[in-house]
Amino acid sequence: MYRIKHINIALVLVLALISYVSVAQSTKKLVRQGNSQYEERNFSEAEVQYRKALTDNPNYYKGKFNLGDAMYEQENYEESGKIFNELAERQLEPEQKSGVYYNMGNSLMSEQKYQEAIEAYKNSLRLNPNDVDAKYNLEYARKKLQDQQQQQQNQDQNQNKQDKQDQQEQDQNKDDQQKDQDKKEQEQDKEQQQNQDQQQNDKSDQQKQQQQPQPQQISKEDAQKMLDALMNDEKNTLQELQKQKAKAVKGKKSEIDW
């Protein structure tokens, strides 16, 4: 029984080894197929093959690294950076990790994350100080960061200037509105005062009219009496005049020459 048991264990180990070798060969084959598509610039097809390879062996470095490159070529920089960041956390050979940081820097550069790209290139150069491309990209990233900061500074200055102008315009508009309001109120006060003065004048005129003596109204009988009296006075006056005239004629001497 022990011999059989040992035989079974050995058989399992052999089968496992065969399976491992088969999987490894399948993974490498898929990566090679992906590389062929990559060389022909069929990056989406290359991505498919690399992902198939990683399904069989998620930790396969070359499949993961090349998948990051395929994503970068498809301008999916966020996904590419994520893949290289995951690789950077693994225990890799210095040259491999240097390449990971270099490609990570390129992905960050494409996203205009220049400060993060600078750090990635620095990490790459710490592992491979003689990498000329990494040195060049580092300086380029620094220049782009400087331009970005200057542009941001100019934008901030322009924004502050615009904000100041807007505030001045708002203040001026408020002043104009206040002046218009004051003028309107003054006109309203003036008109109200004029109305009050006119009302006062009208009231004063009305009071004067009320104070003036009004002609007394007499009855018809009183009017007739007054008329009769006037006629009697006139008659008496006429008679008196006639008497005086008669006296004057009677008293005149004749001067006839005989």
C-alpha positions as CSV (number, residue, x, y, z in Angstrom):
1,M,0.0,0.0,0.0
2,Y,2.8,2.4,0.8
3,R,4.3,1.7,-2.6
4,I,1.0,2.4,-4.3
5,K,0.6,5.5,-2.3
6,H,4.0,6.7,-3.3
7,I,3.2,5.9,-6.9
8,N,0.0,7.9,-6.7
9,I,1.8,10.9,-5.2
10,A,4.5,10.8,-7.8
11,L,1.8,10.5,-10.4
12,V,0.1,13.6,-9.1
13,L,3.3,15.5,-9.0
14,V,4.0,14.5,-12.6
15,L,0.6,15.5,-13.7
16,A,0.9,18.8,-11.9
17,L,4.2,19.5,-13.5
18,I,2.8,18.6,-16.9
19,S,-0.2,20.9,-16.3
20,Y,2.1,23.7,-15.2
21,V,4.3,23.3,-18.2
22,S,1.3,23.2,-20.4
23,V,-0.2,26.3,-18.9
24,A,3.2,28.1,-19.1
25,Q,3.5,27.2,-22.7
26,S,0.0,28.3,-23.4
27,T,0.6,31.7,-21.5
28,K,3.8,32.3,-23.5
29,K,2.1,31.4,-26.7
30,L,-0.7,33.9,-26.1
31,V,1.8,36.6,-25.2
32,R,3.8,35.8,-28.4
33,Q,0.5,36.1,-30.3
34,G,-0.2,39.4,-28.6
35,N,3.3,40.6,-29.5
36,S,2.7,39.8,-33.1
37,Q,-0.5,41.9,-33.1
38,Y,1.4,44.6,-31.3
39,E,4.1,44.7,-33.9
40,E,1.5,45.1,-36.6
41,R,-0.1,47.9,-34.5
42,N,-3.2,46.0,-33.9
43,F,-3.2,47.1,-30.3
44,S,-6.8,46.1,-29.4
45,E,-6.1,42.6,-30.7
46,A,-2.8,42.5,-28.8
47,E,-4.8,43.5,-25.7
48,V,-7.1,40.6,-26.1
49,Q,-4.2,38.1,-26.3
50,Y,-2.4,39.6,-23.3
51,R,-5.6,39.4,-21.2
52,K,-6.1,35.8,-22.2
53,A,-2.5,35.0,-21.1
54,L,-3.1,36.7,-17.8
55,T,-6.3,34.7,-17.2
56,D,-4.1,31.6,-17.2
57,N,-1.3,33.2,-15.2
58,P,-2.2,36.6,-13.6
59,N,1.4,37.1,-12.3
60,Y,3.1,36.7,-15.6
61,Y,5.3,39.7,-15.8
62,K,5.7,40.0,-19.6
63,G,2.0,39.6,-20.2
64,K,1.2,42.4,-17.6
65,F,4.0,44.7,-18.9
66,N,3.0,44.3,-22.5
67,L,-0.7,44.8,-21.6
68,G,0.3,48.1,-20.1
69,D,2.0,49.1,-23.4
70,A,-1.0,48.0,-25.5
71,M,-3.3,50.2,-23.3
72,Y,-0.9,53.1,-23.7
73,E,-0.9,52.8,-27.5
74,Q,-4.7,52.9,-27.4
75,E,-4.4,56.2,-25.4
76,N,-6.0,54.7,-22.4
77,Y,-3.4,56.3,-20.2
78,E,-5.3,55.9,-16.9
79,E,-5.5,52.1,-17.3
80,S,-1.9,52.0,-18.5
81,G,-0.7,53.9,-15.5
82,K,-2.7,51.7,-13.2
83,I,-1.1,48.5,-14.7
84,F,2.5,49.8,-14.3
85,N,1.7,51.0,-10.8
86,E,0.7,47.5,-9.9
87,L,3.9,46.1,-11.4
88,A,6.0,48.6,-9.5
89,E,4.7,47.1,-6.2
90,R,6.1,43.6,-7.1
91,Q,9.5,42.2,-6.4
92,L,11.3,42.5,-9.8
93,E,14.7,42.7,-11.1
94,P,16.2,46.3,-11.0
95,E,16.2,46.5,-14.8
96,Q,12.6,45.3,-15.0
97,K,11.4,47.7,-12.4
98,S,13.3,50.5,-14.0
99,G,11.4,49.9,-17.2
100,V,8.1,49.8,-15.3
101,Y,8.8,53.2,-13.7
102,Y,9.8,54.6,-17.1
103,N,6.6,53.5,-18.8
104,M,4.6,54.7,-15.8
105,G,6.2,58.1,-16.3
106,N,5.2,58.2,-19.9
107,S,1.5,57.4,-19.0
108,L,1.5,60.2,-16.4
109,M,3.1,62.6,-18.9
110,S,0.2,61.9,-21.3
111,E,-2.3,62.7,-18.6
112,Q,-0.3,66.0,-18.0
113,K,0.5,64.8,-14.4
114,Y,4.0,66.2,-14.7
115,Q,4.9,66.2,-11.0
116,E,4.0,62.5,-10.7
117,A,5.8,61.8,-14.0
118,I,9.0,63.4,-12.6
119,E,8.9,61.1,-9.6
120,A,8.5,58.1,-11.8
121,Y,11.4,59.0,-14.0
122,K,13.6,59.6,-10.9
123,N,12.7,56.2,-9.6
124,S,13.6,54.7,-13.0
125,L,17.0,56.4,-13.0
126,R,17.7,55.3,-9.4
127,L,17.5,51.7,-10.7
128,N,19.2,52.4,-14.0
129,P,21.2,55.7,-13.9
130,N,22.5,55.3,-17.4
131,D,19.1,55.3,-19.1
132,V,19.4,58.3,-21.5
133,D,15.7,58.2,-22.5
134,A,14.7,58.5,-18.8
135,K,17.1,61.4,-18.3
136,Y,15.6,63.2,-21.4
137,N,12.1,62.6,-20.3
138,L,12.8,63.8,-16.8
139,E,14.1,67.1,-18.1
140,Y,11.2,67.4,-20.5
141,A,8.7,66.7,-17.6
142,R,10.3,69.4,-15.5
143,K,10.0,71.9,-18.4
144,K,6.4,71.0,-18.9
145,L,5.7,71.3,-15.2
146,Q,7.3,74.8,-15.3
147,D,5.2,75.8,-18.3
148,Q,2.1,74.4,-16.6
149,Q,2.8,76.3,-13.4
150,Q,3.5,79.5,-15.3
151,Q,0.3,79.1,-17.3
152,Q,-1.6,78.5,-14.1
153,Q,-0.1,81.6,-12.6
154,N,-1.1,83.6,-15.6
155,Q,-4.6,82.2,-15.5
156,D,-4.8,83.1,-11.8
157,Q,-3.6,86.6,-12.5
158,N,-6.0,87.0,-15.4
159,Q,-8.8,85.6,-13.2
160,N,-7.9,88.0,-10.4
161,K,-7.8,90.9,-12.8
162,Q,-11.1,89.8,-14.3
163,D,-12.6,89.4,-10.8
164,K,-11.4,92.9,-9.9
165,Q,-12.9,94.4,-13.1
166,D,-16.1,92.6,-12.4
167,Q,-16.2,93.9,-8.9
168,Q,-15.5,97.4,-10.1
169,E,-18.3,97.1,-12.7
170,Q,-20.6,95.8,-10.0
171,D,-19.7,98.6,-7.7
172,Q,-20.2,101.2,-10.5
173,N,-23.5,99.6,-11.4
174,K,-24.5,99.8,-7.7
175,D,-23.5,103.5,-7.6
176,D,-25.4,104.3,-10.8
177,Q,-28.4,102.4,-9.5
178,Q,-28.2,104.3,-6.2
179,K,-27.9,107.6,-8.0
180,D,-30.9,106.8,-10.2
181,Q,-32.8,105.8,-7.1
182,D,-31.8,109.0,-5.3
183,K,-32.8,111.1,-8.4
184,K,-36.1,109.3,-8.7
185,E,-36.8,109.8,-5.0
186,Q,-35.9,113.5,-5.3
187,E,-38.2,113.9,-8.3
188,Q,-40.9,112.0,-6.4
189,D,-40.4,114.3,-3.3
190,K,-40.5,117.4,-5.5
191,E,-43.6,116.2,-7.2
192,Q,-45.2,115.4,-3.9
193,Q,-44.3,118.8,-2.5
194,Q,-45.7,120.5,-5.6
195,N,-48.9,118.6,-5.2
196,Q,-49.0,119.5,-1.5
197,D,-48.4,123.2,-2.4
198,Q,-51.1,123.1,-5.0
199,Q,-53.5,121.5,-2.6
200,Q,-52.6,124.1,0.0
201,N,-53.2,126.9,-2.6
202,D,-56.5,125.4,-3.6
203,K,-57.5,125.1,0.0
204,S,-56.5,128.8,0.6
205,D,-58.4,130.0,-2.4
206,Q,-61.4,128.1,-1.3
207,Q,-61.2,129.6,2.2
208,K,-60.9,133.1,0.7
209,Q,-63.9,132.6,-1.4
210,Q,-65.8,131.4,1.6
211,Q,-64.7,134.5,3.6
212,Q,-65.9,137.0,0.9
213,P,-69.4,138.5,1.6
214,Q,-72.0,136.9,-0.5
215,P,-74.8,139.0,-2.0
216,Q,-77.9,138.7,0.2
217,Q,-80.9,137.1,-1.4
218,I,-84.2,139.2,-1.0
219,S,-87.7,138.0,-1.6
220,K,-89.9,139.1,-4.4
221,E,-92.1,141.1,-2.1
222,D,-89.1,143.0,-0.6
223,A,-87.9,143.8,-4.1
224,Q,-91.3,145.2,-5.0
225,K,-91.4,147.3,-1.9
226,M,-88.0,148.7,-2.6
227,L,-89.1,149.5,-6.2
228,D,-92.2,151.2,-5.0
229,A,-90.2,153.2,-2.5
230,L,-87.8,154.3,-5.2
231,M,-90.7,155.3,-7.4
232,N,-92.3,157.3,-4.6
233,D,-89.0,159.1,-3.9
234,E,-88.6,159.8,-7.5
235,K,-92.2,161.2,-7.8
236,N,-91.8,163.3,-4.7
237,T,-88.5,164.7,-6.0
238,L,-90.1,165.5,-9.4
239,Q,-92.9,167.4,-7.7
240,E,-90.5,169.3,-5.5
241,L,-88.6,170.4,-8.6
242,Q,-91.7,171.5,-10.3
243,K,-92.6,173.7,-7.3
244,Q,-89.3,175.3,-7.2
245,K,-89.5,176.0,-10.9
246,A,-92.9,177.7,-10.6
247,K,-91.6,179.9,-7.8
248,A,-88.7,181.0,-10.0
249,V,-90.9,182.0,-12.9
250,K,-93.4,183.9,-10.7
251,G,-90.7,186.0,-9.2
252,K,-89.2,187.3,-12.5
253,K,-89.7,190.9,-13.5
254,S,-90.8,191.9,-16.9
255,E,-88.6,194.3,-18.9
256,I,-90.9,195.0,-21.9
257,D,-90.2,198.5,-23.5
258,W,-93.5,200.3,-24.1
